[in-house]
Each structure stands twice: as structure tokens, then as C-alpha cells.
Amino acid sequence: MTELPKRIRNKAIFREDNSSFSLGQNHRYYFVLSLDEKLLPELPVRLVSQAKAIARKVVRGYELDIPFDYFD
């Protein structure tokens, strides 16, 4: 009997309340938002606000040449 190797999980680079941004083993970036089904009416607002917050963190963290007013 042999044991299967453990799954390698992506480590979050940046986190927000309901979302995370990570780099996968396949060298692709992932943005994941998780929200309870009851909060569906809030989904668009939370998605946009958390995606903007993570985008700002990426610009600052990687010193990208993108103006901040681009996210407003």
C-alpha cells in the first residue's frame, strides 16, 4: 500500500476579507473570492472593492508603473 503525495497548495501573496491573490504551481496568478450564498446582493460591491484593494497592493508590492487613479 502506498500513500499519495500531499497536494501542494498555493500560498496567498495578498489577502482581503473574502478574497486572496496567489501564484500557482503552474506560474499563473489567481484571484479567488469566496462569499456566502446569502450575501449574493453584496457580491458586485465586494468583488470590485476587494479586487481594487488587491490591485493596489500588487502595484505597490511589485513597484509597477501604473497610476493609482487607474483603479478609481
C-alpha positions as CSV (number, residue, x, y, z in Angstrom):
1,M,0.0,0.0,0.0
2,T,1.4,3.4,-1.0
3,E,0.5,6.8,0.1
4,L,-0.3,9.6,-2.4
5,P,1.8,12.7,-2.1
6,K,0.2,15.7,-0.4
7,R,-1.3,18.3,-2.6
8,I,0.8,21.5,-2.8
9,R,-1.4,24.5,-2.0
10,N,-0.9,28.0,-3.3
11,K,0.2,30.4,-0.6
12,A,-1.6,33.8,-0.7
13,I,0.6,36.7,-1.7
14,F,-2.1,39.2,-0.6
15,R,-5.4,38.8,1.3
16,E,-8.6,40.8,1.8
17,D,-11.7,40.0,3.8
18,N,-13.2,37.4,1.4
19,S,-10.5,37.1,-1.3
20,S,-6.9,36.2,-1.9
21,F,-4.3,36.6,-4.6
22,S,-1.8,33.9,-5.2
23,L,0.7,32.4,-7.6
24,G,0.0,28.8,-8.6
25,Q,2.4,26.0,-9.3
26,N,1.7,26.5,-13.0
27,H,3.1,30.0,-12.8
28,R,-0.3,31.6,-13.2
29,Y,-1.8,34.2,-10.9
30,Y,-5.2,33.5,-9.2
31,F,-7.7,35.9,-7.6
32,V,-10.3,34.0,-5.5
33,L,-13.4,35.5,-3.9
34,S,-15.4,33.4,-1.5
35,L,-18.8,34.6,-0.3
36,D,-21.8,33.0,1.4
37,E,-24.8,32.4,-0.9
38,K,-27.0,34.7,1.3
39,L,-24.7,37.6,0.5
40,L,-25.4,37.5,-3.2
41,P,-26.8,41.1,-3.4
42,E,-23.5,42.3,-1.9
43,L,-21.3,40.3,-4.4
44,P,-20.7,43.1,-7.0
45,V,-19.7,45.7,-4.5
46,R,-17.4,43.3,-2.5
47,L,-15.9,41.9,-5.7
48,V,-15.0,45.3,-7.1
49,S,-13.8,46.8,-3.8
50,Q,-11.6,43.8,-2.9
51,A,-10.2,43.4,-6.4
52,K,-9.2,47.1,-6.4
53,A,-7.6,46.7,-3.0
54,I,-5.6,43.8,-4.1
55,A,-4.6,45.5,-7.4
56,R,-3.3,48.5,-5.3
57,K,-1.3,46.1,-3.2
58,V,0.2,44.4,-6.3
59,V,1.1,47.8,-7.8
60,R,2.8,48.9,-4.5
61,G,4.4,45.5,-3.8
62,Y,5.9,45.0,-7.3
63,E,6.6,48.7,-8.0
64,L,4.6,48.6,-11.2
65,D,4.4,51.8,-13.3
66,I,0.6,52.1,-13.2
67,P,-1.1,55.3,-11.9
68,F,-3.4,54.7,-8.9
69,D,-6.2,56.7,-10.4
70,Y,-6.5,53.9,-12.9
71,F,-8.3,51.9,-10.2
72,D,-10.9,54.5,-9.4
